[in-house]
Every structure is written in structure tokens, then in C-alpha cells.
Amino acid sequence: MDMDIEKLSETINKQNLYIEQILLKSIQLIQIMKSKSLSKNEVLIFEYHLVILSNYLLTEINLIKRKKNMYIHLMNILGESSTIINNKIDSLISHTLLSDLKKNNFSNTSYRSQFTENINQLELHLFDFNKKIHSSAPILNPWFNQDL
């Protein structure tokens, strides 16, 4: 079982790295697209794809966060210290990356609003993800443990 928990922490860290790489590539792509002269339709299509990408990233962050909560719960059951838990899982996504994405100007207001909302949600998840775990009462009371 200990090996499976280690695999879980490795999976969480790999997925965080994957999301960070997507964010970096998105910023690079935005910069490349800004340097080109595009038609209005091409700009709208590009903006639409950015919104879809931000929806995808938000979904992925939610899944990673759920895995992290499960990992924390399992480590607490095994009696691991909060220091060990904090050192094993860390988000690589920086607030700077998300701030850079928010600076993007959209020509379509509904795309801009959806994209900004998604990035704001990513920031909230990042803040929640990076909260340090403290040794205290049970950290988590998951749905599958409520009837016990």
C-alpha cells in the first residue's frame, strides 16, 4: 500500500508539471499570435481555443486537488507528519504564469470574461493547493468516511 501512495504523490506532481507546461506554452503561443496579423475570424477562433484550454485546465486542477486530498487523508491515516506531506506534493504553477495569462486582451467580451473567470478559479485552486498542512485534528472528512 505504501508503494501505491508513493505512486499517487508522483502522479500528482507529474500532473502539476504537465499543467505548468501547458500554461507556459499558452503564453508563448499568445505572444506569437500577437506578432502576426490575423483576420478577425482567426482572432476569434484563437480566443475560443484559449477559453476551451482554460476550461480543460480548470477541470484538471480539480482532479489533481481531489487526488491531493485523498493523498493527505491516506498519509494521516498512516500517521505521517505534516512536514513529510508538505514536502512530497507541491504545485509548480506560479501566480506569475496565471497573471501573465490574465493580461491577454480579447476582442470578444464573452470570451474574455469566461477566460478571466477560469484563470481566477485556477488562482483560487492554486492558493488552496499550496496551503500547508498542519498537524491538528483530522484534516479531511471525506464523503466516504462520514458514515463511520
C-alpha positions as a Markdown table, in Angstrom:
| # | Residue | x | y | z |
|---|---|---|---|---|
| 1 | Met | 0.0 | 0.0 | 0.0 |
| 2 | Asp | 2.9 | 2.4 | 0.8 |
| 3 | Met | 4.1 | 2.0 | -2.8 |
| 4 | Asp | 0.7 | 2.9 | -4.2 |
| 5 | Ile | 0.7 | 6.1 | -2.0 |
| 6 | Glu | 4.1 | 7.0 | -3.4 |
| 7 | Lys | 2.8 | 6.5 | -6.9 |
| 8 | Leu | -0.1 | 8.8 | -6.1 |
| 9 | Ser | 2.2 | 11.6 | -5.0 |
| 10 | Glu | 4.3 | 11.1 | -8.1 |
| 11 | Thr | 1.2 | 11.2 | -10.3 |
| 12 | Ile | 0.1 | 14.4 | -8.6 |
| 13 | Asn | 3.5 | 16.1 | -9.2 |
| 14 | Lys | 3.6 | 14.9 | -12.8 |
| 15 | Gln | 0.2 | 16.3 | -13.5 |
| 16 | Asn | 1.1 | 19.6 | -11.9 |
| 17 | Leu | 4.2 | 19.8 | -14.1 |
| 18 | Tyr | 2.1 | 19.0 | -17.2 |
| 19 | Ile | -0.3 | 21.9 | -16.4 |
| 20 | Glu | 2.6 | 24.2 | -15.8 |
| 21 | Gln | 4.0 | 23.3 | -19.2 |
| 22 | Ile | 0.6 | 23.9 | -20.9 |
| 23 | Leu | 0.4 | 27.4 | -19.3 |
| 24 | Leu | 3.9 | 28.2 | -20.4 |
| 25 | Lys | 3.2 | 27.1 | -24.0 |
| 26 | Ser | -0.1 | 29.1 | -23.9 |
| 27 | Ile | 1.8 | 32.3 | -23.0 |
| 28 | Gln | 4.3 | 31.6 | -25.8 |
| 29 | Leu | 1.5 | 31.0 | -28.3 |
| 30 | Ile | -0.3 | 34.2 | -27.3 |
| 31 | Gln | 2.9 | 36.1 | -27.8 |
| 32 | Ile | 3.4 | 34.5 | -31.3 |
| 33 | Met | -0.2 | 35.2 | -32.3 |
| 34 | Lys | 0.1 | 38.8 | -31.2 |
| 35 | Ser | 3.1 | 39.3 | -33.5 |
| 36 | Lys | 1.1 | 38.1 | -36.5 |
| 37 | Ser | -1.5 | 40.0 | -38.4 |
| 38 | Leu | -4.7 | 37.9 | -38.2 |
| 39 | Ser | -8.1 | 38.3 | -39.6 |
| 40 | Lys | -10.9 | 38.9 | -37.1 |
| 41 | Asn | -12.2 | 35.4 | -37.5 |
| 42 | Glu | -8.8 | 33.9 | -36.9 |
| 43 | Val | -8.5 | 36.0 | -33.7 |
| 44 | Leu | -11.9 | 34.8 | -32.5 |
| 45 | Ile | -11.0 | 31.2 | -33.2 |
| 46 | Phe | -7.8 | 31.6 | -31.3 |
| 47 | Glu | -9.6 | 33.2 | -28.4 |
| 48 | Tyr | -12.2 | 30.5 | -28.4 |
| 49 | His | -9.5 | 27.8 | -28.2 |
| 50 | Leu | -7.9 | 29.7 | -25.2 |
| 51 | Val | -11.2 | 29.6 | -23.4 |
| 52 | Ile | -11.6 | 25.8 | -24.1 |
| 53 | Leu | -8.0 | 25.3 | -22.9 |
| 54 | Ser | -8.7 | 27.2 | -19.7 |
| 55 | Asn | -11.8 | 25.1 | -19.1 |
| 56 | Tyr | -9.7 | 22.0 | -19.6 |
| 57 | Leu | -7.0 | 23.2 | -17.1 |
| 58 | Leu | -9.6 | 24.0 | -14.5 |
| 59 | Thr | -11.0 | 20.5 | -14.8 |
| 60 | Glu | -7.5 | 19.0 | -14.5 |
| 61 | Ile | -6.7 | 21.2 | -11.4 |
| 62 | Asn | -9.9 | 20.0 | -9.8 |
| 63 | Leu | -8.9 | 16.4 | -10.3 |
| 64 | Ile | -5.4 | 17.0 | -9.0 |
| 65 | Lys | -6.8 | 18.7 | -6.0 |
| 66 | Arg | -9.1 | 15.7 | -5.2 |
| 67 | Lys | -6.1 | 13.4 | -5.6 |
| 68 | Lys | -4.1 | 15.6 | -3.2 |
| 69 | Asn | -6.9 | 15.5 | -0.6 |
| 70 | Met | -7.1 | 11.7 | -0.9 |
| 71 | Tyr | -3.3 | 11.5 | -0.5 |
| 72 | Ile | -3.4 | 13.8 | 2.6 |
| 73 | His | -6.1 | 11.6 | 4.1 |
| 74 | Leu | -4.2 | 8.4 | 3.5 |
| 75 | Met | -1.0 | 9.8 | 4.9 |
| 76 | Asn | -2.8 | 11.0 | 8.0 |
| 77 | Ile | -4.2 | 7.5 | 8.5 |
| 78 | Leu | -0.7 | 6.2 | 8.3 |
| 79 | Gly | 0.4 | 8.7 | 10.9 |
| 80 | Glu | 2.8 | 10.7 | 8.6 |
| 81 | Ser | 3.8 | 14.1 | 9.8 |
| 82 | Ser | 2.6 | 17.3 | 8.1 |
| 83 | Thr | 6.2 | 18.1 | 7.1 |
| 84 | Ile | 6.5 | 15.0 | 5.1 |
| 85 | Ile | 3.1 | 15.6 | 3.5 |
| 86 | Asn | 4.0 | 19.2 | 2.6 |
| 87 | Asn | 7.4 | 18.2 | 1.1 |
| 88 | Lys | 6.0 | 15.4 | -1.1 |
| 89 | Ile | 3.5 | 17.4 | -3.0 |
| 90 | Asp | 3.9 | 20.9 | -4.3 |
| 91 | Ser | 2.3 | 22.8 | -7.1 |
| 92 | Leu | 4.8 | 24.0 | -9.7 |
| 93 | Ile | 2.3 | 26.5 | -11.2 |
| 94 | Ser | 3.2 | 30.0 | -10.3 |
| 95 | His | 1.0 | 33.0 | -9.7 |
| 96 | Thr | 3.1 | 34.9 | -12.2 |
| 97 | Leu | 2.1 | 32.5 | -15.0 |
| 98 | Leu | -1.5 | 33.0 | -14.2 |
| 99 | Ser | -1.1 | 36.8 | -14.0 |
| 100 | Asp | 0.6 | 36.8 | -17.4 |
| 101 | Leu | -2.4 | 34.9 | -18.9 |
| 102 | Lys | -4.8 | 37.4 | -17.4 |
| 103 | Lys | -3.1 | 40.2 | -19.2 |
| 104 | Asn | -4.2 | 38.9 | -22.5 |
| 105 | Asn | -6.6 | 41.2 | -24.3 |
| 106 | Phe | -9.6 | 39.6 | -26.0 |
| 107 | Ser | -11.6 | 41.1 | -28.8 |
| 108 | Asn | -14.7 | 39.2 | -27.8 |
| 109 | Thr | -16.0 | 40.2 | -24.4 |
| 110 | Ser | -17.8 | 37.0 | -23.5 |
| 111 | Tyr | -14.5 | 35.0 | -24.3 |
| 112 | Arg | -12.6 | 37.5 | -22.2 |
| 113 | Ser | -15.0 | 37.2 | -19.3 |
| 114 | Gln | -15.0 | 33.4 | -19.4 |
| 115 | Phe | -11.3 | 33.2 | -19.7 |
| 116 | Thr | -10.7 | 35.6 | -16.9 |
| 117 | Glu | -13.1 | 33.7 | -14.6 |
| 118 | Asn | -11.3 | 30.4 | -15.4 |
| 119 | Ile | -7.9 | 31.9 | -14.6 |
| 120 | Asn | -9.3 | 33.4 | -11.4 |
| 121 | Gln | -10.6 | 29.9 | -10.4 |
| 122 | Leu | -7.2 | 28.5 | -11.3 |
| 123 | Glu | -5.6 | 31.0 | -8.9 |
| 124 | Leu | -8.0 | 30.1 | -6.1 |
| 125 | His | -7.2 | 26.4 | -6.6 |
| 126 | Leu | -3.5 | 27.2 | -6.7 |
| 127 | Phe | -3.8 | 29.1 | -3.4 |
| 128 | Asp | -5.8 | 26.2 | -1.9 |
| 129 | Phe | -3.3 | 23.7 | -3.3 |
| 130 | Asn | -0.3 | 25.4 | -1.8 |
| 131 | Lys | -1.8 | 25.8 | 1.7 |
| 132 | Lys | 0.4 | 24.0 | 4.1 |
| 133 | Ile | -0.9 | 21.1 | 6.0 |
| 134 | His | -0.8 | 21.4 | 9.8 |
| 135 | Ser | -0.7 | 18.7 | 12.4 |
| 136 | Ser | -4.0 | 19.0 | 14.0 |
| 137 | Ala | -7.4 | 17.3 | 14.1 |
| 138 | Pro | -8.3 | 15.3 | 11.1 |
| 139 | Ile | -7.6 | 17.4 | 8.0 |
| 140 | Leu | -10.2 | 16.0 | 5.9 |
| 141 | Asn | -13.6 | 14.3 | 6.4 |
| 142 | Pro | -14.2 | 12.8 | 3.0 |
| 143 | Trp | -17.7 | 11.7 | 1.9 |
| 144 | Phe | -16.7 | 8.0 | 2.1 |
| 145 | Asn | -15.8 | 8.4 | 5.8 |
| 146 | Gln | -18.9 | 10.3 | 7.0 |
| 147 | Asp | -21.0 | 7.2 | 8.0 |
| 148 | Leu | -18.3 | 5.6 | 10.1 |
